[in-house]
Amino acid sequence: MQTTLKNHLAVELLTIATCWKLALAGGEVMGFTDYDEDLNINNILYKSSSGFTASSIILNSDLKTDNLEIEGILNSVDIKEKDVLSGKYDFANIEIFLVNYTDLTQGTMNLHSGTFGKVTLSSGRFIVEIRGLSAKLERSIAELYSPACRAQFCDDKCKADTKKFSKISTITKVIDERRFEDTNLTESDEYYKHGVVKFFGSTAFEGIVKEYRNRVVTLFTSPSYQVFAGDKYSILAGCDKTFSTCKNKFNNTVNFHGEPYIPGFYIV
């Protein structure tokens, strides 16, 4: 069957159509084609009304992720925007193949297979990233071990209380674009290093603390607007993700997501 179709590809006048077969996670199977009429292939109807187009298929022999995008028009008959947003097409399997629309008995020629990845919606169209079979080899099945904590300070893994380790205060003096003094801060030097500052101006700004010493806060980046003495802001304590900081500064070792005593690391 496939040999016959290959022979057809060698002639000057081609009657070739591209077809897409979607197998959704819920079990539904959908077919689409770039031909201007519907095609019935192996008892599956491949509709021509979808407006599907495909980017060039880049196949790799070195196990890198294959590169392919599918673009289509959202419509009320086939693919609905609400279904895309609800995740109906997440992780759908897709097969892309060629047929001779004048003689479907010649069979199919497979071009690509994979699963749906990132879906982007724009101006009534959707664009889907297709991930090849080798992409499964790139996924992390389990967390890697590390001497540093893999949680973010005060997130659901860390479980430290944001209210306990943060405060709302007022700028006493602006030193320059990235530094300000606050005499209301009584914590020791370095306490807020790597912490987070949020200003409550007309446009909210969030920055990371580069240095905290002598009640002077230095940010990595300048605020997007000018701040003044008297402006209110919030500041969150900094965490360098070491076991000693988790133990001595936050008393939160029960939620430490790292392995400080693995062979080769000696962080205490």
N, C-alpha and C positions, 0 to 999 in steps of 0.2 A: 504493500500500500504506500509506504513512505517513499519507496524508490520511484514509483510512478510520479509522485508529486515533485520529487527532485528532478526528474526528467523534464517536467513542465517548466521548472524554474530556469532551465537552460534555453528555452525558446525565446524569440524576440518579443512576442506579444504576450504579456502576462495577465492573467485574470486572478489575482491574488487578493485575499482579504485577511486582515488580522483579527483574531478573536481573543476575548478575555473570559476566562471561567473563574468565577468567585465562589468559594465554598466558605460560608460564614460560620462562625463559631457555634451559632445556634442550630446548624444543620441545613439551612437554606442554601440552595445553589442558584446562582444568577449568571446569565451569559450576555455578553455584549460584543459588538463587532463594528469595525469602521466601514463596512460595506453599506450601501444605501438601501438595502432590503434586509429583513430578518432572515436568519439562516437557522435551519433545524439540523443539529449535528448530534448524533447519538441520543436522540430524544430530549435534547436540551435546546431551548429556543434562545438564540443569540440575537438580542435586539439591536437594531441600528439607530434607535432614537436617543441613545445616551450621549452622543457627542464625545466619545472617548478618543483621546490621542495619547501617544506614548513617546517619551524621549528616546534617544538612542540607547540601545542596550549595551552596556559595557560588561563583558564577562571576564573574570580573572581566573588564572590558573594557579595563583599563589595564595589562595584561601582568603584574600581580602574581600570585603563586602561588595557584592555586585551593585552597580549603580543604575537605577531605573526609576523613573517617575511616571505615574499615570495621571492624566488630567481629564476631567469630565465636567459636564454641565449639570448642575442641580436642577431636577424637575420633579413635578408632583407624581409622575407615573413610576419612574424607576428608582431613583435615589433622592431621598428627601433630606433637607438640611437638618431637620430635627433628629433623623436617624444617625447622621454623621456625628452630630454633637453628643448624642446619647451613647456613642461607642458601639453601635451595632456592627460596624465594619472593622473594629479593632481586632487585630490578629487573624484576619481572614486569610485563607490560603488562595493564591492566585496562580493560574496557569495561562500562559500566552503562547499562541500557536498560529500557524498559517494554514489556510485552506485555499483550494481552487474553487471559487464560488460558482463556476460553471459546471463543475464535476466534483461533488463532495465525496464520491466514492474513491477518489485518489487518496483520501486519508488526510492526516494532519502532520505538520512538522513543528515540533516543539521548539520554542525560542527561549522561554524563561519560565521559572517557577520560583515562588517565594511566599512571603507573608507581608501583610500590610504593616507599615511602620507609621511614621508621623503623617497626620492628615492636616492640611492647611486649607482654610476656607477664605475665599477672596472674591468679592463682586459676583456672587452667584455661581462660582466655579469651585471645584475642589481639586486639590493636588495631593496625591498620595505617594509617599516614598515606599518603594518596594524593596524589601530586604531579602537577599539571597539566602540559600540554605547555609552558607558558611557563616552568616551573621550569628547563628546560634552558638558557634564556637567562641564568639567574642563576649558573650554574656557572662557576668559573674554569677556563679551558682551559690556561692557562699561568701561571706565577708572575708577579706584578707586580714591577717593578724598584723598588729603594729604596736610598738611601744607607746605611741601617742593615742589619745582618746579619739575615736571616730565619731562621737556624738558632737552636736553643736550645743554650745552652752545654753542651758535653760530650755532645750527642746524636749520632745517626748521621750527621748532616750536618756538624756541627762537628768531630767526631772528636778533640776534645781529651781527654786522659786525666784522668778524675776523680781518680784516686789521686795524680796529680802536683800537682793544684791544690786539694787538700783535706787536712784533717787532723782527727784525733780529739784533743780536748783536755779540760780540766777547768775549770769555773767557779771563779775565785778569789774573787769578791765579787759579790753581787747588789745592784745599786743601786736599782732599782725594778722594776715589773712588766715593762717592756720593755727594760731596760738591765742589762747585767752586764759585769764586768771579768774579763779573763783575762790574767794577766801572762806566760803561756806563749806568747802570740802575738807574734811578732817582725816580722811583715810591716809595711810602711809604711802610713800613713794612707790610707784609701779603698780599700785592696786588697780588702777583703771587702764593700764597698758593692755592693748588688744581689745579693749572694751568698745562699746557702741555709744555714740552721742547722737541724739535726735533734737533738732531745733524746732520750735513751734512757731515759725514765721508764717507769712502769707503763703509761702511755698515750703512744704516740709522738706527737711534735708536730714540725711542720715550719714554719718561718717565713722570711720574706725580710728581709735585712739592709737597714735604712734608712740607717744611718751606721756607719762604723768609724773611730774616732779615739782616739789615746792608749791603745790596747789595750782600749777600751770598745766593745762591740757593742750597737747599738740596733736593735731589731726594729720592723717596721711594726705588728705585732699582738702582743698579749700571749699567752704560752703558755696552753693550756687548763687547766693545773694549776700549782701553785707550784713553782718551782725553787730550789735551794739551792747554796751554795758547796760544791764537791766533786762536783757532778753532772757526769757525762761528756756530751759532745755532739760532733757533727761539724760542720764549717764548710767551705763551698765558696767559692772565690774568686768575686768578682762580675764580670760582664761587661756593659758598657753598649752592646754591639753596634756600636760604632764601629770603623772601619778602624784607627785609631791604636792603640786598645786591643788589637785582635787582633794587630797588628804588634809593638808595643812590650812588651806585658804577657805575651802568650801565644805569640808567634812562630808564629802559625797562619794567616797570610794565604792560604796555598794552599787553605784550606777556608773562606774568608770568603764567605758567601752574600749579598752585597750589591754595589751598583755605586756606589762612592764618587766616581767621576769622571764621572758622567753630567752633561750640561749643566744648569746651574742649581744644582748641589751642589758644594761644595768642602770635603770632609771628608778630612783627611789625618792 
